[in-house]
């Protein structure tokens, strides 16, 4: 019966060539459209330098810092502006025959170096804005570098989880065959199935961590998607440990310390502004007076100077000087904090380097060898599945610990870069 039905189906298919021909091109076109759609959705490759350049171009924090520089540049223009002259008109007596009309222009002249002090303070503010922009670039570069390697590590963890799931599936299949053959207990099959389910959960978690890592990385250039593929393959390299003497020197003139130093200079300039205000300004007046009763014009020349009897601006000057002292104390605190943070990051990098090197060179290969031996022995019937699970767990725990040590090392290296304002330490 089955043979007759199969023959009849073949005959019907052969009898309708037009239908077959009309269907095949549609299927081919659909496959082509699907292939084009898949190619369109393929993530674009993204290297670390390309990611940094993208962040420099699109990061909103840097855009705001650039606008701050433009705003402070405008304050320099305003600081250099001189006081405007004042025009005044005075009419004495409303009767035409006896009235006197005076027109004059009064020009304030700043004394005591007020204008130069304002310009100096504005220039110090511009220096701070420029340095703050450079510091933000370094900070974003350091944060992006750490996030990039975190994403790379998350990608490696995903690959590791996929490998674990494949091995667990293979072990589960082998266990099922050996249970069917009656060589081992069905309990071993249950253990294998539990291990496979756990591996699937770990893969799901690794997928989620990778997606989150991509999103955190994309926020540096203001994106929300993860339509990119990381390309750097030097993840196995461990960041270089800088020389402690050079690191101390760089941190001593790092962005945070230089910002604090510029703040001291700006406060000094502001204090000079307040000191200059104790010297009163001179007002020069020049005008013309028309006396109708005498039918003649007269030139009017004069000057005025405020007498600093009641207000000598002493309070503002004292406040400005005290703020200079505060800025000095904050500078000392920043120097101490930066050296302390650098020392902590240096120790974290040093310890992470030792741990990662030990795991990479000795522990992970040994655990991998033990796992391969246990798996081979299980296939030959010399070991139980529990032995394979233990060896497998030890291997993947060592591998995960290695990735964690690498992550700490890259984070510490990024912190040192941020504190010193230097380029990313080269890999070794």
Secondary structure, DSSP 8 states (H G I E B T S, - for coil): -HHHHHHHHHHHHHH-HHHHHHHHHHHHHHHHHHHHHHHHTS-EEE-HHHHHHHHHHH-HHHHHHHHHHHHHHHHHHHHT-----EEEEEEE-S-TTT-EEEEEEEEEE--SSHHHHHHHHHHHHHHHHHHHHHHHHHHHHHHHHHHHHHHHHHHHHHHHHHHHHHHHHHHHHHHHHHHHTTSS-HHHHHHHHHHHHHHHHHHHHHHHHHHHHHHHHHGGGT-----EEE----TTS-B----HHHHHHHHHTSHHHHHHHHHHHHHHHHHHHHHHTTS--EEEEEEEEEETTTTEEEEEEEEEE---SS--SHHHHHHHHHHHHHHHHHHHHHHHHHHHHHHHHHHHHHHHHHHHHHIIIIIHHHHHHHHHHHHHHHHTTSS-HHHHHHHHHHHHHHHHHHHHHHHHHHHHHHHHHHHHT-----B-
